[in-house]
Amino acid sequence: MAQRLAIVTGASSGIGAATAALLASRGWRVVAVARRRDRLEALAARAAAVGAGEVVVEPLDAADPDAVAAMALRVRQRYGTPGAIINSAGAGVWRWPEDTPPALMEQLLDAPFRSAYHVTYGFLDAMLAEGSGVIVHVGSPASLVPWPSATGYTISRWALRGYHEALVQDLHGTGVHSCHVLFGEVDTAYFEVNTDSREHIPSLGALIPTIPATEAAEVIARTLHRPRPLVVHTRVQQLEYVLWRVAPGLVSWLARATGRRR
Ligand SMILES: NC(=O)c1ccc[n+]([C@@H]2O[C@H](COP(=O)([O-])OP(=O)(O)OC[C@H]3O[C@@H](n4cnc5c(N)ncnc54)[C@H](OP(=O)(O)O)[C@@H]3O)[C@@H](O)[C@H]2O)c1
């Protein structure tokens, strides 16, 4: 049987790195995408020491369409069509709308939205021709309910969710699945890289337990085996999700009332 092939973006840190390591330990060949080459190489070395699968490093800016297209061509020629894409590249400072000038907004759209779009586009025709594959988008609860003072962050996550919802419609019956996986707080470097963010999460979010990146990786790996359009992790967040479905206005009010004040 051909080795299973996964493309994982954001593989130099956090959820993406944990997912790449987990899949490689389970025998997958993982194409690890992020900008920091040294971290990707360290990940590949650790995977080689475990010895089950393989990590192939692709250091690049996933928001650069030309770089992604060249990577997709290389990967397709060398290894074929991926069975999975995990879009975990993401960043984003939290700012009020009047503090989000157009240049910052462009940057905030780069990851997770543009990176997910470009990488998925690079492989989608091949996956459709095979009639199989799972695309996982790592999302945030802010893709459902905007949090105060996180305008650009929220827009990029809503754009990612919009892309996912469009894929769910357009991929129906093709054998290729798009999955939006929502986590609460995950213990990663995210809040060190994107300073001035964690302290502005509405205290409503404090009810949701923080999980390790390895747990997030397990959820993603399970989703590859059992793809669903929406995966909400943890149970507490599932309850908040149900409340949002029943009373979206109430949850928006709670986010506002327990979030950052001007
Ligand atoms: N941590 C949480 O609490 C949490 C919860 C829910 C959802 N999320 C979402 O999950 C995603 C990943 O978060 P994380 O916690 O794993 O953060 P992280 O540890 O900071 O990792 C982010 C990853 O994205 C990569 N990246 C950023 N911009 C990129 C670009 N233009 N091209 C290629 N790679 C890029 C970074 O690599 P390089 O810098 O090397 O390029 C890094 O590998 C984010 O969208 C975040 O909003 C996080």
Ligand as a Chemical Component Dictionary entry (heavy atoms), coordinates in Angstrom:
data_LIG
# 
_chem_comp.id                   LIG 
_chem_comp.type                 NON-POLYMER 
_chem_comp.pdbx_formal_charge   0 
_chem_comp.three_letter_code    LIG 
# 
loop_
_chem_comp_atom.comp_id 
_chem_comp_atom.atom_id 
_chem_comp_atom.alt_atom_id 
_chem_comp_atom.type_symbol 
_chem_comp_atom.charge 
_chem_comp_atom.model_Cartn_x 
_chem_comp_atom.model_Cartn_y 
_chem_comp_atom.model_Cartn_z 
_chem_comp_atom.pdbx_ordinal 
LIG N1  N1  N 0  -3.484 28.166 20.631 1  
LIG C1  C1  C 0  -4.795 28.302 20.778 2  
LIG O1  O1  O 0  -5.311 28.533 21.893 3  
LIG C2  C2  C 0  -5.711 28.152 19.594 4  
LIG C3  C3  C 0  -7.055 27.802 19.800 5  
LIG C4  C4  C 0  -7.922 27.697 18.717 6  
LIG C5  C5  C 0  -7.441 27.933 17.458 7  
LIG N2  N2  N 1  -6.134 28.281 17.284 8  
LIG C6  C6  C 0  -5.704 28.582 15.918 9  
LIG O2  O2  O 0  -4.857 27.549 15.471 10 
LIG C7  C7  C 0  -3.898 28.081 14.551 11 
LIG C8  C8  C 0  -2.503 27.602 14.986 12 
LIG O3  O3  O 0  -2.263 28.105 16.280 13 
LIG P1  P1  P 0  -1.112 27.532 17.246 14 
LIG O4  O4  O 0  -1.659 27.658 18.616 15 
LIG O5  O5  O -1 -0.586 26.241 16.765 16 
LIG O6  O6  O 0  -0.031 28.717 17.074 17 
LIG P2  P2  P 0  1.570  28.721 16.978 18 
LIG O7  O7  O 0  2.144  27.746 17.957 19 
LIG O8  O8  O 0  1.976  30.153 17.087 20 
LIG O9  O9  O 0  1.833  28.172 15.504 21 
LIG C9  C9  C 0  1.468  28.907 14.367 22 
LIG C10 C10 C 0  2.108  28.267 13.164 23 
LIG O10 O10 O 0  1.689  28.962 11.998 24 
LIG C11 C11 C 0  2.805  29.151 11.161 25 
LIG N3  N3  N 0  2.576  30.270 10.270 26 
LIG C12 C12 C 0  2.102  31.502 10.577 27 
LIG N4  N4  N 0  2.049  32.263 9.473  28 
LIG C13 C13 C 0  2.489  31.494 8.436  29 
LIG C14 C14 C 0  2.689  31.720 7.055  30 
LIG N5  N5  N 0  2.411  32.888 6.483  31 
LIG N6  N6  N 0  3.170  30.700 6.299  32 
LIG C15 C15 C 0  3.463  29.506 6.869  33 
LIG N7  N7  N 0  3.302  29.240 8.168  34 
LIG C16 C16 C 0  2.828  30.231 8.948  35 
LIG C17 C17 C 0  3.948  29.363 12.151 36 
LIG O11 O11 O 0  5.185  29.026 11.545 37 
LIG P3  P3  P 0  6.350  30.035 11.070 38 
LIG O12 O12 O 0  6.323  31.211 12.008 39 
LIG O13 O13 O 0  7.574  29.198 11.179 40 
LIG O14 O14 O 0  5.975  30.365 9.662  41 
LIG C18 C18 C 0  3.614  28.318 13.189 42 
LIG O15 O15 O 0  4.109  27.054 12.780 43 
LIG C19 C19 C 0  -4.090 29.616 14.584 44 
LIG O16 O16 O 0  -4.848 30.033 13.485 45 
LIG C20 C20 C 0  -4.868 29.845 15.873 46 
LIG O17 O17 O 0  -5.706 30.985 15.810 47 
LIG C21 C21 C 0  -5.258 28.354 18.298 48 
# 
loop_
_chem_comp_bond.comp_id 
_chem_comp_bond.atom_id_1 
_chem_comp_bond.atom_id_2 
_chem_comp_bond.value_order 
_chem_comp_bond.pdbx_ordinal 
LIG N1  C1  SING 1  
LIG C1  O1  DOUB 2  
LIG C1  C2  SING 3  
LIG C2  C3  SING 4  
LIG C2  C21 DOUB 5  
LIG C3  C4  DOUB 6  
LIG C4  C5  SING 7  
LIG C5  N2  DOUB 8  
LIG N2  C6  SING 9  
LIG N2  C21 SING 10 
LIG C6  O2  SING 11 
LIG C6  C20 SING 12 
LIG O2  C7  SING 13 
LIG C7  C8  SING 14 
LIG C7  C19 SING 15 
LIG C8  O3  SING 16 
LIG O3  P1  SING 17 
LIG P1  O4  DOUB 18 
LIG P1  O5  SING 19 
LIG P1  O6  SING 20 
LIG O6  P2  SING 21 
LIG P2  O7  DOUB 22 
LIG P2  O8  SING 23 
LIG P2  O9  SING 24 
LIG O9  C9  SING 25 
LIG C9  C10 SING 26 
LIG C10 O10 SING 27 
LIG C10 C18 SING 28 
LIG O10 C11 SING 29 
LIG C11 N3  SING 30 
LIG C11 C17 SING 31 
LIG N3  C12 SING 32 
LIG N3  C16 SING 33 
LIG C12 N4  DOUB 34 
LIG N4  C13 SING 35 
LIG C13 C14 SING 36 
LIG C13 C16 DOUB 37 
LIG C14 N5  SING 38 
LIG C14 N6  DOUB 39 
LIG N6  C15 SING 40 
LIG C15 N7  DOUB 41 
LIG N7  C16 SING 42 
LIG C17 O11 SING 43 
LIG C17 C18 SING 44 
LIG O11 P3  SING 45 
LIG P3  O12 DOUB 46 
LIG P3  O13 SING 47 
LIG P3  O14 SING 48 
LIG C18 O15 SING 49 
LIG C19 O16 SING 50 
LIG C19 C20 SING 51 
LIG C20 O17 SING 52 
# 
